[in-house]
Amino acid sequence: MSMIARDLDGWTIAFDLDGTLVDSAPDLIGTLNRMLAPRGHPPVPLSSARHLVGHGARALLRHGFAEAGAVWDEAAEPELFDRFIDDYVAHIADDSRPFEGVVETLDHLAARGAVLCVATNKRTDLAEALIGALGLMRHFAVVAGPDRVSARKPDGAHVREAVRLAGGDPLRAVMVGDATTDTGSARAAGVPCVVAGFGYNDAPLAELGGDIVIDCFADLVAAVETLHRAAMQTADVAAI
């Protein structure tokens, strides 16, 4: 059996979580709808709500309520957020699943020397609970929610600091995400970004601002190879 070349040694790949690694919308929207139902509001359909995911639980509650024609006044009803979190934790992996090809692709990238981490706007404890429930924790050197860094996506600090927490160098990193928060953070950090075209894209793919769009998770390997090769060529030119 031929050995896999460790050509990605020294490189770090940072992943968004919801809509990139995991199809988590069913459980998030399920919790949202359980908050809406006692108030007599109809459920928000999954198809119209996927774009709500990825900006954090408070934003999901606020925008989800607005989508249902309701208003959440956080000052008047702060306990709703706690109820949302408690309900979500109890149902965090009822229907959420890794996208097809995630495990095999992560294993392949790690075998080639890449260090993998997560940079998500989901609170770290919730992100770790979801990743753990799906048996994915072994893949990641660090899981960095907004509470583990100095600023949340789309601020570039989120990606930079997640990569550093994983022991990596932002100058040798790739971001993988599905939304403007991910492409914006990567651009601000000076890190190339692969867009998961199958995820919860909150803008047309052509306008998201990523470097490469992939249609399925298995295509990530070729995308990383392309970005790695381009970085190496740039470094070679700079050295001349």
C-alpha positions as CSV (number, residue, x, y, z in Angstrom):
1,M,0.0,0.0,0.0
2,S,1.4,3.4,-1.0
3,M,1.9,6.0,1.7
4,I,0.0,9.2,1.5
5,A,2.4,12.1,1.1
6,R,2.2,14.6,3.9
7,D,2.2,17.6,1.6
8,L,-0.1,19.6,3.8
9,D,2.2,19.6,6.8
10,G,2.2,23.0,8.4
11,W,-1.2,23.9,7.0
12,T,-4.4,24.5,8.9
13,I,-7.9,24.2,7.6
14,A,-10.6,26.0,9.5
15,F,-14.2,25.0,9.1
16,D,-17.5,26.6,9.7
17,L,-19.9,24.2,11.5
18,D,-23.6,24.7,10.6
19,G,-24.2,24.3,6.9
20,T,-20.6,23.4,6.2
21,L,-19.7,20.3,8.2
22,V,-23.2,19.5,9.6
23,D,-26.7,19.8,8.2
24,S,-28.0,21.1,11.5
25,A,-30.9,23.2,10.3
26,P,-33.6,20.6,11.1
27,D,-32.8,20.7,14.9
28,L,-32.3,24.4,15.1
29,I,-35.5,25.2,13.3
30,G,-37.3,22.5,15.3
31,T,-36.3,24.3,18.5
32,L,-37.3,27.7,17.0
33,N,-40.7,26.3,16.1
34,R,-41.2,24.9,19.6
35,M,-40.6,28.5,20.9
36,L,-43.2,29.8,18.4
37,A,-46.0,27.2,18.9
38,P,-47.1,28.2,22.4
39,R,-47.7,31.8,21.1
40,G,-50.0,30.5,18.3
41,H,-47.6,31.1,15.5
42,P,-47.3,28.7,12.6
43,P,-44.0,26.8,12.2
44,V,-41.3,28.3,10.1
45,P,-40.7,25.9,7.2
46,L,-37.3,24.4,6.9
47,S,-36.9,25.5,3.3
48,S,-37.3,29.2,4.1
49,A,-35.3,29.1,7.3
50,R,-32.0,27.6,6.3
51,H,-30.6,31.1,5.6
52,L,-31.3,32.0,9.2
53,V,-28.7,29.5,10.5
54,G,-25.1,30.5,11.0
55,H,-25.2,33.8,12.8
56,G,-25.7,32.5,16.3
57,A,-28.7,31.6,18.4
58,R,-29.8,35.1,19.3
59,A,-29.9,36.1,15.6
60,L,-31.8,32.9,14.8
61,L,-34.4,33.7,17.4
62,R,-34.8,37.3,16.4
63,H,-35.0,36.7,12.7
64,G,-36.9,33.5,13.1
65,F,-39.6,35.2,15.1
66,A,-39.7,38.0,12.5
67,E,-40.1,35.4,9.7
68,A,-43.1,34.0,11.6
69,G,-44.6,37.5,11.9
70,A,-43.7,37.6,15.6
71,V,-41.4,39.8,17.7
72,W,-39.0,38.7,20.4
73,D,-38.4,41.6,22.8
74,E,-35.2,40.3,24.5
75,A,-35.3,43.0,27.2
76,A,-38.9,42.1,28.2
77,E,-38.4,38.3,27.8
78,P,-34.8,37.4,28.3
79,E,-35.7,33.9,29.6
80,L,-36.8,32.9,26.1
81,F,-33.1,32.7,25.0
82,D,-32.4,30.3,27.9
83,R,-35.4,28.2,27.0
84,F,-34.2,28.1,23.4
85,I,-30.7,26.9,24.4
86,D,-32.1,24.3,26.9
87,D,-34.5,22.9,24.2
88,Y,-31.8,22.9,21.6
89,V,-29.3,21.0,23.8
90,A,-31.9,18.4,24.4
91,H,-32.4,17.9,20.7
92,I,-29.0,18.9,19.3
93,A,-28.5,15.8,17.2
94,D,-32.0,14.4,16.7
95,D,-31.9,15.0,13.0
96,S,-28.6,16.8,12.4
97,R,-26.1,14.8,10.4
98,P,-22.6,15.5,8.9
99,F,-22.9,16.2,5.2
100,E,-22.0,13.2,2.9
101,G,-18.3,12.7,2.6
102,V,-17.3,14.7,5.7
103,V,-15.6,12.0,7.7
104,E,-13.7,10.5,4.8
105,T,-12.5,13.9,3.6
106,L,-11.4,15.1,7.1
107,D,-9.5,11.8,7.5
108,H,-7.8,12.3,4.1
109,L,-6.8,15.9,4.8
110,A,-5.4,14.9,8.2
111,A,-3.5,12.0,6.7
112,R,-1.8,14.5,4.4
113,G,-0.6,16.5,7.4
114,A,-3.3,19.3,7.7
115,V,-4.4,20.4,11.1
116,L,-8.2,20.9,11.3
117,C,-10.1,23.3,13.5
118,V,-13.6,24.8,13.7
119,A,-14.4,28.5,13.6
120,T,-18.1,28.9,14.2
121,N,-20.5,31.6,15.4
122,K,-22.2,28.9,17.5
123,R,-21.2,29.1,21.2
124,T,-18.3,26.8,21.9
125,D,-20.1,24.5,24.3
126,L,-23.0,24.0,21.9
127,A,-20.6,23.4,19.0
128,E,-18.7,20.8,21.0
129,A,-21.9,19.2,22.1
130,L,-23.1,18.8,18.5
131,I,-19.7,17.7,17.2
132,G,-19.3,15.2,20.0
133,A,-22.8,13.8,19.6
134,L,-22.0,13.1,15.9
135,G,-18.6,11.5,16.8
136,L,-16.5,14.1,15.0
137,M,-14.4,15.6,17.9
138,R,-11.4,13.4,17.0
139,H,-10.8,15.4,13.8
140,F,-10.3,18.8,15.4
141,A,-7.4,20.4,17.3
142,V,-9.7,23.1,18.6
143,V,-13.3,24.2,18.3
144,A,-13.5,28.0,18.5
145,G,-16.9,29.6,19.0
146,P,-17.1,33.4,19.4
147,D,-16.6,33.1,23.2
148,R,-13.1,31.7,22.6
149,V,-11.8,34.5,20.4
150,S,-11.8,38.3,20.5
151,A,-14.4,38.9,17.7
152,R,-16.9,36.8,15.9
153,K,-17.2,36.2,12.1
154,P,-17.2,38.1,9.8
155,D,-14.3,39.7,11.8
156,G,-11.0,38.4,10.5
157,A,-9.8,37.9,14.1
158,H,-12.1,34.8,14.5
159,V,-10.4,32.8,11.7
160,R,-6.9,34.0,12.6
161,E,-7.3,33.2,16.3
162,A,-8.9,29.8,15.7
163,V,-6.0,28.9,13.5
164,R,-3.5,30.0,16.1
165,L,-5.4,28.2,18.9
166,A,-4.9,25.0,16.7
167,G,-1.2,25.7,16.6
168,G,-1.2,26.9,13.1
169,D,-0.1,30.0,11.1
170,P,-2.8,32.1,9.4
171,L,-0.4,32.6,6.5
172,R,-0.7,28.9,5.8
173,A,-4.4,28.4,6.3
174,V,-7.7,27.8,4.4
175,M,-11.2,28.7,5.5
176,V,-14.2,26.5,4.5
177,G,-17.6,27.9,5.0
178,D,-21.0,28.5,3.4
179,A,-22.0,32.1,4.2
180,T,-21.0,35.7,4.0
181,T,-19.8,35.5,7.6
182,D,-17.2,32.9,6.5
183,T,-16.0,34.6,3.3
184,G,-15.9,38.0,5.1
185,S,-13.9,36.6,8.0
186,A,-11.5,34.8,5.6
187,R,-11.0,37.9,3.4
188,A,-10.4,40.1,6.5
189,A,-7.8,37.6,7.7
190,G,-6.1,37.3,4.3
191,V,-7.0,33.6,4.2
192,P,-8.4,31.9,1.0
193,C,-11.9,30.6,1.4
194,V,-13.7,27.5,-0.1
195,V,-17.5,28.0,-0.3
196,A,-19.7,25.0,0.5
197,G,-22.3,25.5,-2.3
198,F,-24.5,22.9,-0.7
199,G,-24.8,24.8,2.6
200,Y,-26.9,27.5,4.0
201,N,-25.7,30.2,1.5
202,D,-27.1,33.6,2.5
203,A,-26.2,35.2,-0.8
204,P,-25.9,34.0,-4.4
205,L,-22.8,31.9,-4.8
206,A,-21.3,34.3,-7.3
207,E,-21.6,37.1,-4.7
208,L,-20.4,35.3,-1.6
209,G,-16.8,36.2,-2.4
210,G,-15.1,32.8,-1.9
211,D,-12.1,31.6,-4.0
212,I,-13.5,28.2,-5.0
213,V,-17.1,26.9,-4.7
214,I,-17.6,23.1,-4.2
215,D,-20.8,21.2,-4.9
216,C,-20.1,18.4,-2.5
217,F,-17.8,17.9,0.5
218,A,-15.7,15.3,-1.3
219,D,-14.6,18.1,-3.8
220,L,-12.8,19.9,-0.9
221,V,-9.6,17.9,-1.4
222,A,-9.1,19.2,-4.9
223,A,-10.0,22.7,-3.8
224,V,-7.4,22.6,-1.0
225,E,-4.8,21.2,-3.4
226,T,-5.5,24.1,-5.8
227,L,-5.2,26.8,-3.1
228,H,-2.1,25.1,-1.6
229,R,-0.4,25.0,-5.0
230,A,-1.2,28.6,-5.7
231,A,0.2,29.6,-2.3
232,M,3.4,27.6,-2.9
233,Q,3.9,29.2,-6.3
234,T,3.4,32.7,-4.8
235,A,6.0,31.8,-2.1
236,D,8.4,30.6,-4.8
237,V,8.0,33.8,-6.7
238,A,8.5,35.8,-3.6
239,A,11.7,33.9,-2.8
240,I,13.3,34.7,-6.2
